[in-house]
Amino acid sequence: MIVLSNQSEAVNKVDFESGVPLHLQVREIIRKEVENQELVDENGKMPTEAELVERFGVSRVTIRNAMQSLVEEGMFIRERGRGTYLNTNRPENWVGRLMGFTESIREAGFEPGADILRKGMTNQHPEEVRDQMKQRAVWELKRVRHADGIPIAIEQAYYPPEIGIDLEQQDLNKIAIYKYFEDELGIFLKEADQKISAVKAGKEEADILGVELGDPLLHLERISYSQQNESVEYLKALYHPDYYQYEIKLMRRFKQ
């Protein structure tokens, strides 16, 4: 998963002065402790709500909000009358949630924003986009993405023309595109193929993201599919590595 770094957040301890919402801090502490095989018992059962309130020194509402988020992403399951359990004891099988920049930044406790660099129809899109989208012309949206006013990413997205016509009418500085797909267009995303690598910053990227020419950046390519298995977005993005990390937990299986 990709997580927004917050250097001021103490490990395994809620920071009441950081400004980051408490339920988000509790959620990430629980996630890390469970991945380190802590917090749950030998049967994968979580402590009770009252025990978590005492553990973190926060309200029941905060604990409920933190746990609900983890249940929704599939890390835990609730069993009526028994409690909350780890959904699997094999973290490598957890499936990441498909989220857009706006959603992920808000979940991390920051205010998202954007500056538009380019938008509109184009037939000058890269060959890999043309092959995947099966379109001679696509609608392009290139934006600088912000977290609390700090530029941390450059996103260049391509959409089928019929989707682009709808997006053209929206406030592209604030829109949560995936949520707009679902709530307004009736397009429900099923899954995405995503590749992540490292690249060197060119002059444009260095100037925008405030890094040196040639500094490493996190490069992401994602193709998102609708429930009808149609390609609805081809995203190419560059992220400032001081603000974004990619985390994955791997385990080696041994033959019995």
N, C-alpha and C positions, 0 to 999 in steps of 0.2 A: 504494500500500500504506500501511497505517497502521503507524507504528513508534513504539516507546516512546522518548522522549528520555532521554538520559543525559548531562547537562552536563559530567560529570567525565571523559568518554571523549575522549581526544585524537584529532584527525583523522588518519587514515592511520598511526597508531602504536598498538601494543598497550600498554595500561596495566596493568602487572603488579600494581599496588597498588589498583586500583579495586574488586576483588571481583566484577566481571563475568566469567563464564567465558571463558577465552581463546579457545575455538573460536567463541564468539558474536562476540567482538570481531573475530577474523580474518575471519569470514564477512561482517560488515558492511563492513569495510575493502575486501575483495575486491569486494563488490557495488558500492560507490561508485566504486572505481577503474575497474572495467569500464564502468560507466555513463558515466564521463568519458573513455572510449576510451583507458584506460591498462591496463597489466598484460598484456593479450593481444597477440599479434603481429598482423601484417597479415592472417593467415589465420584469426584468431579463436582461436588455440591458446594455452592457458594455460601458464605456466612449469611445469617438472617439480616433483614433490613435494619433491625435495631443494633446488631453487631457492627454493621457497616457505618451507621450513624456515629457510634462510639469510636470506631477506627479512624474516621476522617474528620470528626468534629464538625459535621455539617447537618443540615436538616434532612428529614425524611423525603421531602419533595426533591431535594438535590440528588439523593441516592436513587429515587425512583426514576428521575429523568436520565441519569447516567446509565442505569441498568436497562431502561427501555430502549435506549439507542443501541446498546450491545445486543439485546435480544433481536431487534429489528434487522441488524446486520448478520445475524445467524451465529454469533459466538456463543450465546447461551439459549437455553430453552427453559420455559417455566412449566412445572408439572403441578397441577392442582392438588393441594393438600400435602405436597411433598417438598416443594421449594424450587430453587433455581439451580440448574445444572449446566456444566460445560457441555456444549453441543457435540464436541468431539475432542478426544485427547491427541489428535494428530493435527497440529496447527498448519502443516503444509497443505491440508485439504480445505482450509477456509477459503472462501471465494470473496474477493474484494468487491465493494459496492461500486457501481458505475455512477460517478458524480461529476458534475461540471465544476469549473473553477469557483463560481459564486457560491455554490452549495458547500464545497470543501472549505473555503475560506471562512464562511459564516460558522461552520461547525468548529473551526479552530479558534473562534472567538474574536475574529478580526472583521473589519468592515471592508467588503470588496468594492472595487471601482475599476474603471477602464477609460482609456483614451483611444479613439478610433484612428487608425493609421490609414486604412483603405477599406472600402466596401463597394459592392456592386458586381454586375455580371462580368465574366471574363472567359476568354477561350485560350488564355495563356497559362493555364494551370499545369502543374507537373504531370509527367506521363503516368506516374503511379496513381495519381488522383483520377486521371482520365480512365485508366483501366478499371479502377475499383468502382467509380461512380457511374460508369457507362454513359457519360454525358459529354457532348462536344463543347458545351458551355456550362459553367457552374456559377453559383453566387458565392463570392469570396468575402470573408470578414477577417481583417487583420487588426488586432488590438494589443495595446500595452495593458497588462493587468496589474492592479494595485491591491495591497493589503494595508489598511490604515494609511493610505496615501503614498505608500512606498512602492515604486515599480519593481515587481519581482518576477514578471514573466512577459513573454511576447507570444501571443497565440495567433495562428493563421488557420482559419477553418474554411472548409468548402462544403456547400450544401446544394442539393438539387434545386433547379430554378424555381419550382413551385413553392418550396420552403423559403427560399430567399426573398420572394415577393412579399411573403408575410412578415419576415424578419425586418425588411426594409422599413416597415411602418412602426417599429418598436423603438423604445429608448435603449439603444445598444450599449450605453454606458452602465446600465444597471440591470439589464435583463438576466434572469437565470434561464438559459436556453433550454436545458433539459426539462425543467419544470414547465416552461412555456409550451414545449412540444406536447407534454401530457395534458396540461390544463386547458390549453386553447386550441391546439391543432388535433388533438386526439391521437397523437403518435406516441406509442408506448415503446420505450427502448427495451430490447431483450438482452443484448450482450454487446461486448466490444472486444476487438483484438487490439492489443497495445504492445508497443515495443519501446524500450527505454535504453538510451545510450548516452555517451558523453561526447560533446563537440567543443571546439574552440570558438570563443567569441570573435565575431567579425567587428568591423568598425561600428556598424549600426547598432548591433546588440550591446557592444561595450558602452556606447554613448547613452543608450536608453536605460540599461540596467546598472550603470555606474560601476563597471568592472574594467579591468585592463584588457587591451587587445590581446587575444590569444588565451585569456583565462578560460578555464573549463566551465561549461554550462551543462545542465541536465537537459537532454533532448528527448522529447516524447512524440510518438506517432500513434494515433488511435483512430480506428474505424469503428463507428457505432452503427448497430443494426436495429431495425424495428422488429416488432413481433412477426412481421411478414417477411423477415430476413432481407429487407431492402437496406442498402447503405444510405443513411440519412445524414452522416457527418464524417468528413475526413479532417482530422485535426493534427496540425504540426505545431509543436510548442517548445519554447526554450525557457528554462527556469533558472533563476539565480540559486546556486547551490547553498548559499548561506541561509536561505529561507526555506528551501525544499529539500527533503530527503526521500529516498526510496528504501523502505524497509520490508524485508521478507525473512521468514524463519524457515530454515531447512532442517530436515532430520534424515538421518541415514537408517535404512531398515536392514536388519540383520536376519538371516535365515535361522529359523529355529532348529 
